[in-house]
Amino acid sequence: MTVFGSHPAIRALATLAPTGSTDTYALLSRRFEGRTEPKGPGQIVRVMQWNMLAQGLCPSTSRKNYCKTKEEHLKWESRRYLLLLEILSYMPDVIIMQECDRFEFLQIKLTEFGYKGKFQERPFSPCVDVPGDEDGKPDGCAIFYHTGRFNFVELMHRQLLNEMQHSTSSLVLGVKLELVEDNTPVFIVNSHLKGGPKTEQNRYEACIDLLNFVSEHEKGGDIVIIGSDICECPSARGYDHLITKYKVKCCLFW
């Protein structure tokens, strides 16, 4: 069995994960990019953004969803500790998650490693309509931060609005933090937009309101980090709006 990370609790987690899964478990190869030049050693912040795939959305049929994935790999008993191992192998300062429908479990386990989290459920979550998920709850957006790096300041959230100012099924969650070492204000923003080929206009309008949300709560001097599942390709209008209208420095992986 391969164990990633030197923290004793990480090694303990690896022993709890299903043997059949951890024997073949290998980390994905990831390439990290610095978005700005740090002014000092304490100003480097590692951020992890991840759509964890809600457990309530895992059930599949022979022709739908994750039909090519072995059923045992979609069970929560197999996934839960592997999710934690993936996260903790990088020990990020901030963890931004979408489709999180097991917040209580993650909160309890990540607390052992110095994290605290905030969660807001997604409006009209499809998880509540999936049969067979006895432990299921509505999924939503979660933000965890390491208490050794940050102090909590403020929490805000709301549904995103479309062009007609009507509420949509997309959520935006914001957390204001301060760096422990120098009190630099950091504004973390998390959102998950509606996917699908027929909803590109909805996502474009949601991106506009996503930046409206940032403008409503951003203060001078804030470092703004937007970690969202936009459900779009980099050439889509939503990305273009984020880049051109707000001068967002996008870090895209496709």
C-alpha positions as CSV (number, residue, x, y, z in Angstrom):
1,M,0.0,0.0,0.0
2,T,1.3,3.4,-0.9
3,V,0.8,6.1,1.7
4,F,1.0,9.8,0.7
5,G,2.0,12.5,3.2
6,S,4.1,12.4,6.4
7,H,1.4,13.5,8.8
8,P,0.5,10.5,11.2
9,A,-3.2,11.1,10.6
10,I,-2.8,10.8,6.8
11,R,-1.2,7.4,7.4
12,A,-4.1,6.4,9.7
13,L,-6.6,7.5,7.0
14,A,-4.8,5.2,4.5
15,T,-5.3,2.2,6.7
16,L,-9.0,3.0,6.9
17,A,-9.6,3.2,3.2
18,P,-10.8,0.0,1.4
19,T,-7.8,-2.3,0.8
20,G,-8.8,-3.0,-2.8
21,S,-8.9,0.7,-3.6
22,T,-5.8,1.9,-1.9
23,D,-3.6,-0.9,-3.3
24,T,-4.2,0.6,-6.8
25,Y,-4.6,4.2,-5.8
26,A,-2.2,6.7,-7.3
27,L,-2.3,10.5,-7.3
28,L,-3.1,12.3,-10.5
29,S,-0.2,14.2,-11.9
30,R,-0.8,17.9,-11.4
31,R,1.0,21.0,-12.6
32,F,0.9,24.0,-10.3
33,E,1.1,27.5,-11.7
34,G,1.9,30.7,-9.8
35,R,-0.5,33.5,-10.7
36,T,1.5,36.4,-9.2
37,E,5.0,36.9,-7.9
38,P,5.0,36.6,-4.1
39,K,6.4,39.6,-2.2
40,G,7.6,37.4,0.7
41,P,7.7,33.8,1.8
42,G,4.5,34.1,3.8
43,Q,2.4,35.3,0.9
44,I,2.2,32.0,-1.0
45,V,-1.3,30.6,-0.7
46,R,-2.0,27.1,-2.0
47,V,-5.6,26.7,-3.2
48,M,-7.4,23.5,-4.2
49,Q,-10.6,23.6,-6.1
50,W,-12.5,20.4,-6.7
51,N,-15.9,19.2,-7.8
52,M,-16.0,16.0,-5.6
53,L,-19.0,14.5,-7.4
54,A,-21.9,14.4,-5.0
55,Q,-22.5,10.9,-3.6
56,G,-26.2,11.4,-4.3
57,L,-25.4,11.7,-8.0
58,C,-23.3,8.5,-8.2
59,P,-26.1,5.9,-8.8
60,S,-26.0,4.8,-12.5
61,T,-27.8,2.6,-14.9
62,S,-26.4,0.6,-17.8
63,R,-26.7,3.6,-20.1
64,K,-26.6,6.7,-17.9
65,N,-24.2,8.6,-15.7
66,Y,-21.1,6.6,-14.7
67,C,-22.1,3.3,-16.3
68,K,-18.4,2.6,-17.3
69,T,-17.2,2.9,-13.7
70,K,-17.2,-0.2,-11.5
71,E,-20.0,0.0,-9.0
72,E,-17.8,-0.6,-6.0
73,H,-15.7,2.5,-6.9
74,L,-18.8,4.7,-6.6
75,K,-19.8,3.6,-3.1
76,W,-19.2,6.1,-0.3
77,E,-17.4,3.4,1.7
78,S,-14.7,3.3,-1.1
79,R,-14.7,7.0,-2.0
80,R,-14.7,8.9,1.4
81,Y,-11.1,8.2,2.6
82,L,-9.7,8.4,-0.9
83,L,-11.2,11.9,-1.2
84,L,-9.5,12.9,2.0
85,L,-6.2,11.3,0.9
86,E,-6.3,13.3,-2.4
87,I,-7.0,16.6,-0.5
88,L,-4.5,16.1,2.3
89,S,-1.7,14.9,0.0
90,Y,-1.4,18.6,-1.1
91,M,-2.2,20.1,2.3
92,P,-3.8,23.2,0.7
93,D,-4.4,26.4,2.6
94,V,-7.8,26.8,1.1
95,I,-10.1,24.0,-0.2
96,I,-13.0,25.0,-2.5
97,M,-15.4,22.2,-3.3
98,Q,-18.6,21.8,-5.4
99,E,-21.2,19.1,-5.3
100,C,-20.4,18.6,-1.6
101,D,-23.1,16.5,0.0
102,R,-21.0,15.0,2.8
103,F,-19.9,18.3,4.5
104,E,-20.4,16.9,8.0
105,F,-18.0,14.0,7.4
106,L,-15.4,16.2,5.7
107,Q,-15.7,18.9,8.4
108,I,-15.0,16.3,11.2
109,K,-12.1,14.7,9.4
110,L,-10.4,17.9,8.2
111,T,-10.7,19.4,11.6
112,E,-8.0,16.9,12.7
113,F,-5.6,18.6,10.3
114,G,-6.4,22.2,11.3
115,Y,-9.2,23.1,8.9
116,K,-12.5,24.8,9.5
117,G,-15.2,24.9,6.9
118,K,-18.3,26.8,5.7
119,F,-21.1,25.3,3.6
120,Q,-24.3,26.3,1.8
121,E,-26.6,23.9,0.0
122,R,-27.5,24.3,-3.6
123,P,-31.0,25.4,-4.4
124,F,-33.1,22.6,-6.0
125,S,-30.3,20.1,-5.5
126,P,-30.9,17.0,-7.7
127,C,-29.5,14.8,-5.0
128,V,-32.7,14.9,-3.1
129,D,-34.5,13.2,-6.0
130,V,-32.1,10.2,-6.3
131,P,-33.4,7.0,-4.9
132,G,-31.2,4.7,-2.9
133,D,-28.9,7.2,-1.2
134,E,-30.0,6.7,2.4
135,D,-27.4,9.2,3.8
136,G,-28.0,11.7,1.1
137,K,-28.5,15.4,1.6
138,P,-28.7,18.3,-0.8
139,D,-25.3,19.0,-2.3
140,G,-23.8,22.5,-2.3
141,C,-20.6,24.6,-2.1
142,A,-18.0,24.3,0.6
143,I,-15.0,26.3,1.6
144,F,-12.4,25.0,4.1
145,Y,-9.5,27.1,5.3
146,H,-6.5,26.2,7.4
147,T,-6.6,28.0,10.8
148,G,-2.8,28.1,10.9
149,R,-2.9,30.5,7.9
150,F,-6.2,32.3,8.2
151,N,-8.6,33.9,10.6
152,F,-12.3,33.9,9.7
153,V,-14.0,37.3,9.2
154,E,-17.3,37.0,7.4
155,L,-19.6,34.7,5.5
156,M,-22.0,35.6,2.7
157,H,-24.0,33.7,0.0
158,R,-27.0,34.0,-2.3
159,Q,-28.6,32.5,-5.4
160,L,-27.2,33.9,-8.7
161,L,-29.6,36.0,-10.8
162,N,-30.3,35.9,-14.5
163,E,-30.6,38.9,-16.8
164,M,-34.2,39.4,-15.7
165,Q,-33.1,39.5,-12.1
166,H,-34.8,36.2,-11.4
167,S,-33.2,33.7,-9.0
168,T,-31.5,30.7,-10.6
169,S,-30.5,27.3,-9.3
170,S,-26.9,28.4,-9.2
171,L,-25.3,29.3,-5.8
172,V,-22.4,31.6,-4.9
173,L,-20.7,31.3,-1.5
174,G,-18.2,33.9,-0.2
175,V,-15.9,33.7,2.8
176,K,-13.8,36.7,4.0
177,L,-10.5,35.7,5.7
178,E,-7.4,37.4,6.9
179,L,-3.9,36.0,6.7
180,V,-2.5,35.3,10.2
181,E,1.0,36.6,9.5
182,D,0.1,40.1,8.3
183,N,-3.8,40.5,8.4
184,T,-4.0,40.7,4.6
185,P,-7.7,40.4,3.6
186,V,-8.5,37.5,1.3
187,F,-11.9,37.0,-0.3
188,I,-12.7,33.4,-1.3
189,V,-15.6,32.9,-3.8
190,N,-17.1,29.6,-4.7
191,S,-19.8,28.8,-7.3
192,H,-21.2,26.0,-9.3
193,L,-23.1,26.8,-12.5
194,K,-25.6,24.7,-14.3
195,G,-24.1,22.3,-16.8
196,G,-25.5,21.1,-20.1
197,P,-25.4,22.0,-23.8
198,K,-28.7,23.9,-23.7
199,T,-27.8,26.2,-20.8
200,E,-24.9,28.3,-22.1
201,Q,-26.9,31.5,-22.0
202,N,-27.8,30.7,-18.3
203,R,-24.1,30.3,-17.5
204,Y,-23.1,33.5,-19.2
205,E,-25.7,35.5,-17.2
206,A,-24.6,33.7,-14.1
207,C,-21.0,34.7,-14.7
208,I,-22.1,38.3,-15.0
209,D,-23.9,38.1,-11.6
210,L,-21.0,36.2,-10.1
211,L,-18.9,39.2,-10.6
212,N,-21.7,41.4,-9.4
213,F,-21.5,39.4,-6.1
214,V,-17.8,40.0,-5.9
215,S,-18.2,43.7,-6.5
216,E,-20.9,43.9,-3.8
217,H,-18.6,42.5,-1.1
218,E,-15.1,43.2,-2.2
219,K,-13.2,45.9,-0.4
220,G,-10.1,47.8,-1.3
221,G,-7.0,45.7,-0.7
222,D,-8.9,42.4,-0.8
223,I,-7.1,39.5,-2.6
224,V,-10.0,37.9,-4.5
225,I,-9.8,34.2,-5.3
226,I,-12.6,32.7,-7.4
227,G,-12.6,28.9,-7.4
228,S,-15.7,27.8,-9.3
229,D,-17.0,25.0,-11.5
230,I,-18.1,27.1,-14.5
231,C,-19.2,24.0,-16.5
232,E,-17.8,25.6,-19.6
233,C,-14.9,25.3,-22.1
234,P,-12.3,28.1,-22.0
235,S,-13.6,29.7,-25.2
236,A,-17.2,30.2,-23.8
237,R,-18.6,33.7,-23.3
238,G,-18.7,33.2,-19.5
239,Y,-14.9,32.8,-19.3
240,D,-14.4,35.7,-21.6
241,H,-16.5,37.9,-19.4
242,L,-14.5,36.9,-16.3
243,I,-11.2,37.6,-18.0
244,T,-12.1,40.9,-19.9
245,K,-14.6,42.6,-17.6
246,Y,-12.9,41.9,-14.2
247,K,-9.3,41.2,-15.4
248,V,-9.5,37.8,-13.7
249,K,-6.3,35.8,-14.0
250,C,-7.7,32.4,-14.9
251,C,-5.9,29.2,-14.2
252,L,-7.6,26.7,-16.6
253,F,-7.2,22.9,-16.7
254,W,-9.1,21.1,-19.4
